[in-house]
Amino acid sequence: MAKPVKTKGDLFASMEDDLKQFWAALSGSRRRARRLTSAGAIAERGDVEMAPLTMKFLEHCEPGELVRARFGPKVGWGIVADRQQEKRVVVISGENAPWCLDEQSAVLQCLSYGKEYDLLPEYGGPFEVFDGSGGTVEPGTLLYARPDGPGKTTDRYLIARTMEIHFRAIGKGPYLTTTKETERFVTAGPLSGLNLDQFTLEGEPGGNRAGFKRWSVWMMLPPDPDRPMKVFEHGQENPQEH
């Protein structure tokens, strides 16, 4: 019996399935795979608005939301995080990024892209392995860390700079400590790790670690809701942001 001849349509359908499985594998979790599946189902219904854009204040955003706002003189990208039940924003674009925005600036208006995105490494890019004995992790590293001991899991962290807010008295002579006039200044604090599953800010993780220096943000967007789109790449400035 002659074997059925595959048409071009059959080949393209097979290729499409391969691509969907490939992107699901890149995400590294069942949760992400389910998102890709549901995204395809939504596309079949004709609803291509995969990431609804919402204007809001940062203080009204939930941990995990991807946002764009004016952080200082430039517009940039940020991820909303929680630190001991206080709102923070990890600014992932621009000079010295990523860095943590203090809560006093969280009243900024922003455009929220929601939570349906993933932050993925450049799998074949610059890479470093750190063991439990130490090693220097640079800000901006996408870190995969596993604590020592049985039953532990590997978690993902984005290593960011922190800022410490200080106040100092303004005055002269022996009355310096009793003056009521103060000024606010900022110094660099210790590195912090943004847990990319819980979206909490924690200390720099220890244990066995491996880090990627290059990473990017991917999400489902029109006009091609069937395929993830890269919206931001670490280390690459968007010329439209100013």
N, C-alpha and C positions, 0 to 999 in steps of 0.2 A: 504494500500500500504506500502510495506516494505521501511524503510528509507535506503538511500544509505550508504554503509559502507565506512568510511574514511580509506584511505590507509596511509602507513607510509610517502609516499611522500606528501600527503595532510597535515599531522601533521607537518612535517618539514617546509613546505611552510608557514603554519600558524605561527609557532614559529619564522621563519625568519622575517615575517611581524611585529610580536610583538616586536622583538629586534630593528628593524628599528624605530618603533614608540617610543620605550623607549629612544633610543639615541636622537631622535629628541626632545623629551620632556626635556631631560637633558640640551640641549643647551639653552633653554629658550628664543628663538627668532625665528621668521619666517625665518629670513635670514639664520640661521644655519640649519633649517629644509630643506630649499631649497638646501643647500650645500650637505646634505646627499642624497637627491633625485637625484641630478645631478651626485653625485659620483657613485651611483648605475648604472645610465645610461652609464657613462663612462666605468665602469667595464664590462657591457654587450658588449661593443664594443671591449673589449680586451685591452684597454689602461689602464695599471695598474700603470702608473707613476703619482700617485695622487699629490705628492708634488715635483715638479721639483727643483732640487738643483742647485744653481747658485753661482759661486764664484764672489765676488765683494768687493769693499771698502765700509765700513760702511757709508761714506759720500754720497754714491750713492744709498743707500737703502731708501725706502719709509717708513713713519710711519706705524707701524703695522706689519712689517716683523719680523719673528722669525729667529734668526741667532745664529750661533756658531762661536766663535772666541777666541783668546787668550787674556784674560783680566788679565793683570799682569802675574804672573808665571803659571797660569793654564788656560786650555781651559774650556769655560763655555757657558751657554745659555744666550741670551739677546733678548729684544724686542725693536725695534727702535721706538722712540717717537719724538714728536715735542714740543718745548717749546718756545713760542713767535717767531716762524719762525726760530728757531735754532735747529739743529739736536742734539738729545740726545740718549743714549742707556741705558735702564734699565736692568742691569745685574741681572738675576733671580737665578743664581746658584753660589755655592761657599760660602766662608766665608763672613759673614755680609750681605748676599744677602736678599732682593733685594736692589741695590743701583744704583744711577744715574751716568753714565759716562759723564765727561765733554766734551765739543765740541773739545777741543784740541787733544783728543785721537781718534777722529772719523775717522781717516785715516787708521785705522786698516783693514787688510783684513779679510773677513769673508765668511762663507758658509751660504747662505740664504735658508731657508726652505719655503719662501713665506708667504702668509697670510691665507692660508686655514687650520686654527687650532682653537682650543678653549681652554680657560683656565677655568677649572671647579673646584668647591669646593668638598671636601669630605663631602657629604651632612649630614652624621651622625657623623662627627668628631667634635673636639673641636670648640666651638661656643660662641660668646659673643654679647650682645645687648647693644648699647649705645643710650641714649636719647639726646635731644637737650641741656641738661644742662652740658654736658661734658663727661669725661671719657678718659682713656688713650688707644690709638690705637697703637699697636706695629708694627714695620716694618715687612713686610712679610704677613700682614693680607690682605685677599681678602675681600674687604669691599663693602657692598650693602648700598647705601646712598640715602636718599630722603629728599630734602630741605623742610623746613616748608612752608605751604601755599597751597592754592587750585591749582589744575592743574599741580602739579609737578610730575615728574617721578622718578623712582628708577634707578640709574646708578651704574655700577660696577667700582671699583677702586682697583688697587694694590698699597698698601702703601709701599713706598721705602725711603731709606735714601738718602740724598743729600750731596754733598761735596761742600764746598766753597773754592775757590782758592784765596790765598792771596800772596802778594809780600812784602818783607821787606828789608830795606836797610842794607847793611853790612858795618860796619865802627866803629870807636871809637871816643869818645869825642864829642866836639861841631860840628864836621863836619859830624855827622851821617846823618843829614837830607839833606845834599848836595852831598853825595856820589852817584856815578853812578852805583855802584855794588849792585845788589839785589839778593835775593834768593826766590824761590817759595815754599810755604808750604800749606798744606790742613787741614781744620778743618771740623768737622761735622756740617752740616746745618740743617734747619728745615725739617720735614718730607714732602714728596710730594706724591700726588696721581696720578697714571697713569690711565687715563680714558680708559677703555678697549673697548669702542665703537668708540671714536674719536682718541684714541692713542695720546692724548695730556697730558703733565705734568702740573698739577695744584696744588694748595695748598691743604692741608689736608681738605677733605670735612666735612661740618658740618651737622646740622639737625639730623634726626633720622637715626641711622646706626646700622647695624648688620654685624659681621665679622666672617669669617672662618679662622682658623689658618693653615689648611691643604688644599692644592690644587694641581692640576697637569695639564699638558698640553697634549691635545689629538689631533690627526690628522689622516687623511687617508693616509696610506702608503702600499706599497707592503710588504709582499706577499698576504695580505688579504685586498684588497681595498674596500671590502664591509663593513668592520667593523672598527671603530676608534681604534687607537692604542695609548697607553700612552707612550709618549717619555720622559717626565720629571716629577718628583714629588718633590715638595718643601720640603726641609729638608732631602732628600735622595741623597747622593753623588753618582755619577756614578764612579765606580772604574777605568773605562777606561780613564777618563779625568784626565790629569796630566799636 
